[in-house]
Amino acid sequence: MTIALVKTPLAIAAGLLLVTSAWAKVPASEADQLGKNLTCVGAIKAGNKEGTIPEFTGKWVGAPAGVAHTQSSGKHPVDIYADEKPIFVITAENAEKYADKLSPGQKAMFQKYPQTMKIPVYKGHRDFRYADDVCEVVKKNALESEVTDGGLGVKGYLGGINFPIPKNGLELVWNNLLPMRATTENMVRDVANVLSDGTMSFGRQENLNLDITTAAENRGKPIEGRMAYARTRVLLPEREKGGVSMTTEPVNFAKDKRLAWSYDAGTRRVRQVPEYGFDQPMPGTGGKLTIDSDRLFNGSPERYNWKLIGKKEMFIPANAYKVHQPTIKYADLLKQNHANPEFMRYELRRVWAVEGSLKEGYRHLFGKRVLFIDEDTGQAVASDVYDARGQLWQHAFINYYYSFDINAWHAGTSFYHDLNSGSYMAYNLFQERPLGPVLNKGGMEPSQFTPQAARNLGT
């Protein structure tokens, strides 16, 4: 894959674009640039020379002045950029002009759907920032965090990404695994499997997530123990209704592993899943998603060799409030081939490109996966996936938006496109739901995510 690298304004930052194998803490001279030439999470503060990427302002923490927001209410996010229009639209006819700022998967979408595929590009905004106490943790992590146990764990502190000045692919993967995000999340989400002829089938799930690593009371504490807990209860389709799954995630995959239990409504029995994760099918997605493709990559990084390709400018979904409005109907959003571009919002931003190649002797449906990680958030926003033959297979992206509930970026509706079959999966839909995600309301405990809790919920 060809990548146009970005030159930073710092001579020292030029080294960030090189692929290295050292898993080392950065010296104080580099960490001191955080909050100065670099943002607190390591993004280049300056815009690009063309002015098409703006300077980071970070003028807002939480809801901007004048924006009505009720904390942890589950109301759909307010579109603070609702009055803006695209400054231009990329189509199959002009895609070549922007080829250096598109991923192979995006280019393949234009080639496969030349009549309908569009990328509406809006003015860029870098207006939101993390809270000061989060930035303090990130600065401390920059000086002290290390990848450990052959890449399966990290040493550092909870409450902010570990590697704001990444030196290799594994560090970026761990940023994506341990970002600043919601501590508690409760939502009912819809999923839609859209076939190549435009027909679709829906599923619905109730999801509870508890992230220990981002809890305010744990901020700044050493990374240890469990990472997160999750509960999923199937509401649709009817044939799967009542099924419950419980999962728990470690922060170190060398010392512990993912655990999962499943309650079957038909047999009324709970069983432990022998192995959970990797390329097992995500329940309720018709096999379109693997468990480790939620948030584009999650779980143990053990099956891949992760290489830092570099940093590039790329058109990615950003400030994606538009697609999450309660006025949107699924019939208008979910179209044949791909979602309706009229509801998408792309900006030109800088991303890290990280390539994971399947290790010899390991098994996975994906022979290679490339993650594009937004430098302003530390989270993967798009991915291209290749099969075992090295052929491009899937393109996926997440519509992230800054949530005023958590003062951080939240993974909203995402789309996973099968470039072979022409079908796609719409995931984390809540546009037609009475409530969106209820974030950081609290009231969750690990005891809610046990096998007994699954049995009690299913009866």
N, C-alpha and C positions, 0 to 999 in steps of 0.2 A: 504494500500500500504506500503510495506517495503522499508525503505530508509536507506542507510548507511550514517551516518552523518560524516562530516568532522571536525576534530579538528583544530582550528586555532592556530597560534603561540602565541597568546595573551590570557592570562587568562581572561581578560575582554571581549574578543571577543567570548569566549565560551558561554556567555549569549545570543549571537545573535541567537543561534540555538534553543533556548527555545521558546515555544509558550506562549505569554503573551497577556493580554487584555488591558494593559495600552497604552494610546495614548499620550506618553510623549516625550518631547525633550530630547536629550541625553546630559549628562553632558560634560563639557569642556574636562575632562580627556579622554573621548572616542573620541570626535571630533578631539582632537589633534593627534590622530593616522592617520587621513586622510593625505595622502601625505608622510607618514612614513611607518609603517608596513602595512597600508592599502593604496590602491590607492585613488585618489581624489574622486572616486565614491563608495568607501567602499569595493572593492574587496580585497581579501588577496593578498598582493604583492608577497609573496614567492610562489615558485612552490611547488608541493607535494614531499614527501620524496622519492617516486619512480623515480622522474624525468620525469614522463609522462605528467605532467602539468608544463610548464616552468614558470620561474619567470617573472613577468611583467616588461618589459623594458620601454614601453611608449616612445620609442626613436623618434617617428615620430608624428608630428601634420600636417595634410594635406599630400600632395603627397611626397613620399620619394625622395631624391636627385637622379636625373637621370631618373625619370619617367616622360614621356611626358604627360602633362595634360592641357587641356584648360578649364578654369573655366566656369561652368554652360552652357556647350555646348550641353549636352545631349548625348555625346559619351558614348558608352558602357564602363563599368569600365575596367581598365587595370588589368590583372591578374599578380600581382607581385610575386606570388608563382607558376608560370606556369611550372617551371622546376622540381617541386617536384613530387614524386610518393608516393602512399600509403605505410605506413610502415607495415600495415597488413589490412586484410579485414575480417569483421565479416559476417558469413553466418549462415544459420540454423544449420549447422553441428557443429560449434564451439560457437554458441551464449551462451550456458550455461556457458562457461568459463568467459564470460563478463557480466553475468546476473545482477550483483550488480550495473552495470554502464549503464543499459538500463532501459527505462521506460516500464510500462506494455503495452503501445501502440506499442512500438518498438518490444517487444517480440511477441506481437500478429501478427505483420507484418511478422516476421520470420515463425510463425506457419501457417499463412494463405498462404504464398507464399514461401515455402521452396526452390523451385528450382531457383527463380529469385531474391529474396530479398537479398540485400547486403548493408553493411555499410563500405565504404572505409575510413580508419582512417589515417590521415596525422599527420605529426609533428605539434605540437602546436606552435602558435605564439601569443604573446601578445605585439605587437610592437607599436600600435597606442594609442594615448591618446587624451583627450579633451583639448581645449585651456585653458590657465591660468584663463581667466575671467570667464569661465564656472565653473572651480574648485572653484573659490572664492565664487560663488553663492551657490554651493553645500555645502561648509563648513558653510556658513551662515545658510543654510536650516537645516543642521544637528543640529545646536544649537537652532534654533527657530521654525522650522516647526512642525505643529501638524495636525492630522486628526480632522475635525470638523463636526458638524451637523450630528452626528450619522453615520459618515463614508462617507457622501455624498459630502464633501468638504475638502479642505486643507487650512491651513494658512501657508504662506511662501512666497518665492520669485521666480520670473520667470527666466528661463534660465539654469536650471539644475535640476536633480532629487531632490526630497524633503527629501528622507530618505535613505542616504547612509549607515546608520547603522540601518536597520529595526528591529523592535521589534515585529511586528505582520503581519498577512497576508494583512490587509487593506493597510498598508504602502507600501508594495511591489506592490499591485495592483495600487496604485497611482503613484508609480515610472513608471509603465508601461503606465499609462494614460498620464503622463506629462514628457516624456523623452526629452533629447536633440535630435532634429531631424530637418529636413528641414523646413525652414520658408515658402518657396514657392516651389511647385512641379507642374509641367505640364508634362503630359505624355499621350501617347496613349498606352493602354495595351490590350493584348489579354487574354482571359480566355478560358479554354478547359474543357468540361465535358467528361471525359473518362469513358465509361461504362465497365462492367465486361467482355464483349466479345472483348474489344479493340476498338470498334467503338467510334467515338468522334464527338462532335459538338462544334463549336467555337462561341465566342462572341467577340466584340471589343468595347471599351469605351474610350472616351476622358475624362481625369480627371484633374481637377485643385484643388489644396489644398493650403489653406492659414492658417498657424499656428501662431497665435498671441503670444503664450507663448514663442516662441523661437526667435522672432525678436530681432536683436541686440540692437535696441533702447529701448526695454523693459527689457533687461537683468538687473536683480537686483531689479526690481520694484515689489511691492506686487502683489500677485495673486488675480485677480478680473476680472469681466466682462466675455467676451467670450474667449473660448479656441481656436476654429478653425472654418473655413468655408470650404465647399467642393462643387464642381460642377461636375456632371457626365452627359455626353451626349452619348447616345447609337449610335454606328456606325454600329454594326452588333449584331444580325441577322436582316435581312431586315424587318421582320414583326414588329420589335421594333425600327427601325431606326428613329432617330429624337426625341426620348423621352429624357427629361432633368429632372434631380433632383437637388435641392439645399438643403443643410443642414447647420445648424449652431449649435455649441456645446458650452455649458457653462463650466465654471471651477467649479461651485458649483451646484450640482443637487438638493440640497434642496431649493435653492433660484430661480432656473430657470430650464428649461428643454430643451432638444433637439427640434429643429424646423426643419421641412422639407416641401418642396413644390415640386410638380410634374407637369411637362408639358407633356400632352398627344398629340402626333403628329396627331392622328386621329381626335380628337375633337378640337384641338388647344385651349385648356383651361388649366389654371393653377389652381391647387387645393392644399390646405394645407393638409398634411398627418396628421390625427388626433393624432396618436401616432407613434413615429418613434424610432426604435431600438429594443433591446432585441432579441427575436427569430423570428422576421419578416424575411422573405427570402431576401437575398441580391439580388438585381436586376441583371439579366444576368447570374446567377449561377445555374439555374434550381432547386433552392431550396436546393442545396448542402451546401451553406453557410448561416448562419444567419447574420444579420447586426452586431451583437455584437461579431462575431468571426473573423472579419477583424483584423489583427494584433493579432489574437488569443483571445484577449478580449479588448473591448472598451465600452465606455458609462458608464451609472450609475451602480455602484456596488450594488445597493439596493436589488436585488433579491436573493443574496447569502450571506451566512455566510462564511467569508474568514478566513481560518486557515493556519498559517505558520507551515508547516510540518518540514522543516529543510533545510539544505544545503547538497548537495551530489555531487559526481563526476559523470559525465554523458557524453556520446558521443552525441554531438550535431553538427548541421551544423555551421561552423565558417569560417571566411575569405573566404566566398563563392563567389569568383570572377569567378571560373571556369564555373559555370552553366550559367553565364550571358554574355558569349561571343557571338559576332554577327555571328560567324561562325557556331553556333549550329542551326540545323533545327528542327522544332517541330516534324517531323517524326522520328528523331533520339532520341529526348528527351522524348517524350510522348509514353510510351509503355503500353501494357496491364498490369493491376494490380497496377503499380506504375511507377514513372519516372525512366529513365535509370540511374542506380547507377554509371555508368562511369563518369557522369557529377557532381556527388555529392562530397562534401568535408566535412568530419567530423573531429572534434578534441575532445580530452578529456578535458573538462572544468568543472568548478564548477558552479552549478546552485542552486538557491533557488527553492524549491518546495512549491507551494501554492495551497491549496484545497478550492474550492468554492462549498458549499453544498446548494442546493435550500432551501430557508426559507419556513417554514410552512405557507400555505395560499397564496404563490406566485406561478405563473405559468411560466414555461419555458420548452422547449423541452429537455434541458439538466438537468438531475437531479443532476449531479456533473461534475465539470470540474477541472482538475489539470493543472496548469501553471508551466512551467519550465523556470525560469528567469535567464538569463546569468548574473553572478555577475559582469562581466566587462562592461556591457552596461546598466543594469537595465531594459532590455526589454525582454518580453516573446519570446522565440525562439522555443518552442515546447509545445504541449498540448495533453492531453488525456481526452476524453469526455465520460461520462457515461449517459445512459438513465435513465428514471424514476424508473426502476427496479434495478438499480445499476449495469447493465451490460455494459462492455466496448463497446463503439459504434464507436468512431472516434479517429484517430491519425492524428495530423497535425504538420507541422513545416514550419519555414520561413528561407530562405537562406539570412542571413544578411551579409553585407559587409561594410567595412569602406569607406565612400564616401569622396573623396578629395574635393568635392564641399562644403560640410557642416562641415567637420572636426568632423564627428560623424557617427554612424552606421545607415545604411539605410535598410529598409525592402524590399528585392527583391522578387524574385519568391517564391511562397509558394504552398504547396500541402496539401490538405485535403482529408483524406482517410476514406471512409465508410467501416468499417470492417464487416458489415453485408452483404451489397450488392456486395462488391468487386469493386465498382466504386471509382473514385476520381476526385477531381477538381484541375486543375492547374490554379493558380491565379497570376496576375501580371506578365504575360509573356511579354517580349519585345525583346527576342532574334532575332526574324525575323523582328522587326520593324527598320526603318531607324535610329531612335533615341531611346535612353533609356530615363529614367527620367531626365527632365531638372530641376535641383535643385538650389534653392537660386539665381535665376536670378532676382527676384523681379518683380515689375510691377503689383502687385495685390492689390486690395482694397476691403473692405467689400461690396462696392456697386456692385461688380460683382457677388454677391451671393444672390441677392434678387429675389422675385417672378417676378418682372418686367424684371429683367435680364434673367430669364428663358423663359419668353414669347418672349422677343426680340431674343433670341438665337434660339428659335424653329420656328420662322416664316420665 
